Amino acid sequence: MRGSRVKSFSSSSFASDDARALELAIAAVDKHPQALFTDFQWFLYEARDTVFFTAFSKTAFDKESISNLVADMVSLAPQLTHGFVGARPGQPFPKHMLEAITHVEEVDEFDGYPDKWLSKSTDIFARNDLPLFRVMAAVRKGGADAEGRVSIIQVRSSHALLEGSDSALLTRSQSASHGVMSNKDNKVSLGSRIASTLQGWSMTWMYIVLANLFAPKEQPWGFRTLALKRHRLRLLANKLGVRQRSLYFALVTYALNGDGPDKHMSKKVIGAAYTMLDGKRLETDDDFFRVRALQAKFKVLDDFVEYVRMIDDTVAGIEQKDLSKFQSVMLNMFNMLRRLNGMWKALPGKRFWRFNGGMHIVLTLVPPHRTYGPMTHGMVEPIYCGAWHPAANICTFCPGREYVTLNFSMEERHIANVGKIETLLERIEAMDLAPTGRKVVEDEVS
């Protein structure tokens, strides 16, 4: 990735007074459970966005070991203690709370997992006096299966508390504490700030009006995962002369859209949002999230080779520009929405959260998930990591050492096309591709 590489990410934040922050935190949550949330966190909480992490393990979990795992998670990611009635930021959970947010069950086999476990995770928000995450495990009755797997574990959380980089850090048993993530010393010009603020405010009203007029009814939703060998994809990306990331994006959008005359998403242009980590933090960045959102338009082409190279060029062009502009506009929009909601709870309205503004898909590439240390002792690849949002078809790419998993959360009508990805992959691999002369740029999944 030009300009940044998430394979070298860290959890570092900018200076803050931890003791004073904790004192203010406890006082704030007594008045309002989400008082400490940034505008971005507030937006994801109100939308009921959720994320998940799941993997098989050689360890047989029970209630005690699951509770110990939660305690370790909270010590590394103290933000998990925020956001609910009765929260005590940074403090350990009492036993009755651990009992309520953990679950262990026995299963005969692992057939259908992890897909059969994936959902919108609405239960996380069912009670406002419990932490905004859940941890569950399923243990095989007969012990290890032929692959040595004894159990499968899943962590589900409000997206307001965890992002992809947190999941990657926890997988490595590293601190995922956020602190202050914006850099107040890296100033943005007054003109840029005014422009992005005005743009964000105008977009707020436009989206509220359009959403309440044109938001679709709630659609049947589906979830599916796919695990592919990383080496296989690396070889094909080199053969095509593109970044691995561009190949991921192309395989998913081409297969989901369809290669016949009847396109499932768009006949002309696929509107996509994608995310990346950028080490150049600004004063206008969110104080919690490390991730930065970018917007792209991929012209629909029937020739896959032309299509993937077009995506590679499109992504390169976007990232040579100002990476903070779109994010800054969106953050101002979230701020305005929060203010309006504070004045009148009817705004922005329930329909707002189902409006995607013409965006066909969100493509999220999380940092590499590589197990290390006590947090993930006994866990084996593939590792699955994904997200749900009420208005977005999402594909989350989660690279590990050997596998990259594709984690789909989208309208049910698209789920059947997930099966076309491997067929497409085999077809392109079998092609006799002439050397292109294109310089392959090393990216974040190398």
N, C-alpha and C positions, 0 to 999 in steps of 0.2 A: 504494500500500500504506500503510495507516495505521501510523504509528509508525516506518516506515523506508522507504527507497527504494534499491534496489540499483543504480539507474542512477548513483548518486553514491558507489559503493563505492570503497574504497581498500585497499591492502595493508599499511597501517600496523599496527604492533604496539606492545606496551607495553615499557618499558625492560628491557634485559638486557645482561649483559657478554659481548659477542660473542667476545672473545679467550678468556676463561675458558670460554665455552660450547664453542668449538671444541676446546679442550684436553680437556675432559670428554667431548666427543663421540667423539674418536678413541679414547680409553681405553675408553669404553663399548662401542663396536661391535666392538672386538677380543675382548670377552668374549661379546657376544651381538649379532647383526646388527640385531635390532629393539629394542635397548635404549633407543633414543632415542624410540621411538614412544609417543605418548600412548595412553591406554586406547581411545579412539575409533579411532585409527590401527591399533592392535593388532587390534581387532575386525574392521575392514575387510580387514586383511591376512590374518587367519586364515580369513575367509570367502571369500578369493580374489576379492573385488570388484574390478572393473576399470572404467576409463573410457576414452572415446575422443574424439578431435577429428579431423575430416577436412574437407577443402575442395579444390576444384579450383584450379589455378594456371596462369598464363600463362608460368611459368618451367619450363624443362626441367631437372629435377634429375638429378644424378649422385652417385656415392658421396662425392666431395669436398664438394659443396655440402650434402648431407645431413649429413655429419659437422660441417661448419661450423654448420649450423642447430642441431644437438644441443649444440654448445659454447655457442652463444648462449642456448639454453634453460636450460642448467645454470647459467650466470652469473646469469640472472634468477630461476631457481627452484632454489636450491641444495639443497632437500630431495630433489631427484632423485638426489643422490649418497648417500642414506641407504638402509639397510635390507637390505644384502646382504653376504655373506661377502667380506671384503677391502675394504669400503667405506672411503673416506677423506672424511668429510663436508666439503663445500665445496671439494674439490680437483678439478681437471680430470681427465677420463678419459684413460687411455693409449690409444694407437692401436688395439691389438688389441681393446680393449673396445668402442670406437666401431665397429669392423668387425663385431663380433658382434651389436650391437643395432640396426644399420641395414640396410636392404635396398632395392634399386632394381631394378625390372623393366620390361620393355617390353610394351605391350598394343596390339592392333589398334584397338580403340575403347573408349569409356567406357560402353558399354551395361551397365546393371545396377549401376554404381557409384553411391553408395558401399555400397549394401546387400550386395553380394556379398562385401565385405571384412569385414563386421561379424561378430563372434563373441564367445565368452566370454573369449578371449585367455588361455587356460590356458598358452600357451607362455611367457608372462612369468615364470611360476614354475617352469619346467622345470629351470632351473639356478640354484642359490643363490649362485653366484659372479659373477652378472651384475646390472647395475642393473635395477630393477623397472619398466622401460618400454622400448618399442620405437618406432622411427620408420621408416616405409616410404613409398616413392613408386612410382607407376606412370606411365610416360611413354609418350605416344602415338607409335607408330612413324612415322606420316606427318606429324608436327608438329601444329600447331594445328588443332582441329576447327572446325566452322562457328561455334561460340560463342567461339572464341579460346582454348580450353582446351588446354594442352599436357600437363599432368600432373595427377595427384591425389595428395595427401599425407595420411598418417594418422599420428597419434601415439596410442599405446595405453599405458596406465599402470595400475599398481596404484592403486586408489582411496585407499590409505593415503598416497599422495604428492601427489595433485592433486585439487582440487575445482573446481566450476564457476567460481568467482571467479578461480582461478588461470588457467584456460583463457582467460577474458575478458581478464585482464591481459596474458597472453603474446601474445594476438592483437593487443593495442595496443602491443606491445614495451615493456611496463612491468614493473617488478619484482614478482614473485609470491612473494618471500621471506616467511616467516610470522613468525619470532621467537616471542614469547610473546603469544598472542591473548586470554588471559583478563585481566581487569582486577582485580588484587588489592586495589585501593583501593575498589572498589564492592562492599561487603560484603553478604552475605545473612544474614538472622537465623538464630540458632542453631536455633530451632524448625523453620524451613524446611529447614535442612541435615539435621537428624536425620530429619525426615519423609521427605524424598526419598531419603536413604540407606536407611532401613528399607524403603521401597517398592521401591527398586531391588534390594535383596537378596532380598526375598520374590518379586519378579518373576523373578529369576534362577532360583531353584529351581522355580518354577511352570513356566517355559518349558522348562527342562531335562527335567522329568518329562513334560510334555505333548508336547514334541518327540520324545522317544524312544518315546512311545506312539503318536502320531498323525501324525507328519511323513509327507507323501506320498512316494512313490517319485520318483526323478528324472524330470522331465517333458521331453518333446521341446520344444526352445526355438527361438524365432524372432526375427529382427531385421528391422526395416523403418524407412524414413525417409519423411517427407512434408514438402514445402516449400510454404508458403502466403504470399501477399503480406500484409505487415503492415497496409498501408493498408486492405485489404479487411476484415480482422478488427477494426481500429479503428472503422471505420464501423458495423459490425454491433453491436459492444459499445455504442457510443453510442446506436444505435437501440433496443437492448434496455434501456438504462439500467443497465448493469453494468460492472464493471471488466473490462479485457481479460483479465486473469488468470482471472477467473471464467468467461469465455466459453471460454478454452482448456480449463479443467478440465471444463466441461460437455460440450463437443464430444467430447472423448476418452472420458469415462466413459459418456455416453449411447450413443455409437456402439458402443463395445466391449460394453456390456451388452445392447444390442439393444432395439428399440422394440416388439417383439411380446410374446406371452404367455410365450415361452420365453426367460428371461433367462440370459445367459452368466456373469455374476458373482454377482448377487443379485436376488431379487424384491422385497426390502424396503429394505435399506440397504447402500450401498457404503462399506466401510471404506477410508479413504484416509489416507496420510501425505503431507504436502507440506513443502517446504522454503522458507526465506526467509533473507535476511541481516538482522540486527538490529544497529544501531550501539550499542545499550546493552549493552555487555559487562559480565559479572559475574565475581566471583572464582571462581564454581563452573563457569564455561564451560570448554570444552576449550581447551588451550593451543595446539592446531594449527589446528583447523577454525574457519572463520568462520561456516559455515552453521548454521542452527538448524532442528530438525525439529519439526513440529506434527502433531497428529492430528485428523482430521475424519471425520464421518459424514454422507453425503449420502443423504437419503431418495429412494428411487426414485419418479419421477413420469413418467407417459407423455407429458404435455404438455411439450415442450422449453422453451418460454418460461417456464412456471412453474418448471421444473427449474433453469434457469440463474439465475433470480432468487433461488431458494432457496439455491443454492450461494453466490451473492454475499452474501446475508444471513448464511449460516453462517460464511463466512470472516471477515466483518466482526466477528461476535460472538466468534469465537475470538481474534482479534487485539486485542480490547479487554480481554482478560484477561491474566494473567501468562504471557508468552511463554516464560519460562525453565523452567516447572515440568516439562513433559514431557521436555524435553532433559535436565534435571538428573537425573530418574529414570533415563533411559536411560544416562547417563554412569556412574551408580552401578552399574547392571547390568553395563556393560562392565568396570568395575573388578573387580567380584566374579567375573565369568567369567574374567578374566585371572588372578586369584589362584588360583582353583580349578584352572585349567589348569596353573599353575606347580607346584601340589602333586601333580596327577595328570593326565597328558596325555590320559587317556581322557575327561576332561570338557572341554567339554560334550557331546562325542560328534558323530559325523559327521552324524547325522540332525538335529541341532540347526540346522545351517545351512540346511536345507530347510524349516524351520518358519516360517510367516509370521504366526502368532498371529491369524488371521482378517482380516488386512489384504489387501484385494483389489488395491490398486494404489498405487504411489508416484508422485507428481506433482512433478517437479523443474523449477523455473523458474530457469535460470542467468542471470547478468547479461548485458546486451547485448554481443554479440561484434562489434566494429567494427575492421576491419583498419587498422593504422597502424604506420608505422616498418619497420625492416629485417626483423623477425621474420616478417612476413606479406606482404612485398613481392611483388606479382604475384598474390596469392590473390584469388579472386572469390567472391561469394555465389552460392548459399546456403552457410552454414557449418553443419556438423553436429556435434553434441556430445551424448554419451549415456553410459549406465552399465549395468553388469550386476551383479546380485546373485543368488545361487542360490535365494533364497526369494521374490523380489519381481518382480511385473510392474511395469515402470518405463516411464514416458513422460517424457522430458526435453524441455523447451521451450527452444529456443535462438534468441532474437531477434537479428537483425542490423539493418542500415539499411533494407533493402527487404523481407527475408523473415524469417519465423520458421519454424524447422524443428521438426518433431515427430519425436523419435527413440525408437523402440519397442524394448524388450528384454523379451520376455514369453513365456509359454507359447504354443506354436505354435497352439493352438486359438483364441487370441484374434487372431492376426496377420491372418487373413482379414477380420476386421471393421474393420481399419484403413481399408480401401477405402471403408467407409460414411461416413467423416468428411466427405469432400468432397460426397457426395450430400446429407448432412444439412445441411451449410453452405449449399448452393445452395437447398435447400428453405426454410430459415429466412430467407435473404436475399430470397426471392421473396414472403414474407408481408407483408401490409399491417398493420403494427403501429401501434396507436394510441399517442399520447404517454402516458407512464407517470407523469410527475411525479417520477420517481426522480432523485435527484442522483447524477450519475456521479462517482465518486471517481477522481482521477488516480492511476494505479498505476505500478509499476516498469517497465512496458514501454511507457509513453507516449512 
